[in-house]
Amino acid sequence: MAIYFDAASQTDKDGDDPACHGLVHDVDVGALFRQKTAFKSLNQAEKLNIINNHFRPGEDYAFPKVFMNGCNRSFQRSWQQRYPWLVYSKECDGGFCLPCVLFAIRESLCTLVTTPFNRWIKVSKVCGEHEKNRYHIDTMVAYDNFLTTSRNPQKTSKFKLKANAGSRLRETDKL
């Protein structure tokens, strides 16, 4: 299953249509939800593509403003520094916890995982509580392990078992 979304207006740095390269650049997590993408069924390469190529607004990107509690409010780039797991969805004008979207078990999860966070005046409360949830903590461990094994397959126990078995076979051949 390749990760595609309506990228008719999307182009990569060279001006090429990203769909022509097999994987989409600037993957919008919110767009994938709208397509009913089954995140559990994604393979390792597809998850890694989302992690590496999720939409990252540039410094000049103007987040849409919403009038809320008497003020114009919007997503703030600084939140991503404070909460490194937080990604912005242009399509949903909201934030998601990328590790939880990809790896959490979806039982009774909601804001930041299955629905975008967009109550801009509640960011500290919602993101702070999210970070303390057991499922988020467990998911962050799974996410870190996934990144380690995806980027360094020689560190996986499966690789080590195969390497050990191969060295034992070579020692047996010497006898």
C-alpha angles and dihedrals in degrees: 000000000000119000108244133153135171097302097159092127096034120101131172127237092281093051092252125138104258092216087068090065094058097245128060122244117216093025108198109217090203091055090053090054090051089053089053091240109186100228092190091061095053115114124228095266092050093050090048090050090054092047094048098038107033115137111281113184113226123238090263094051112121109214112218113260123228124195104238129162093350097312140083106250135180144167111290124220089216090067089068090058091049093043106030092184091061116104127183124233113209091192094054097030087227146102130255134189098241097200091050092046090055103035113017121105104247100227110135094335119143134151114051091009112049099005128038121256109235107147091110096188091060100053098117093046098044098040093041092052091044092056090055095052114112092228091055093049091049091045092052089055090050091046093050091047090049092052092047094049094040094051097035109030090172087071094061119104090230090058091046091050091052091047092049092047090050093051091049090052091052090050090051090051089057092058 
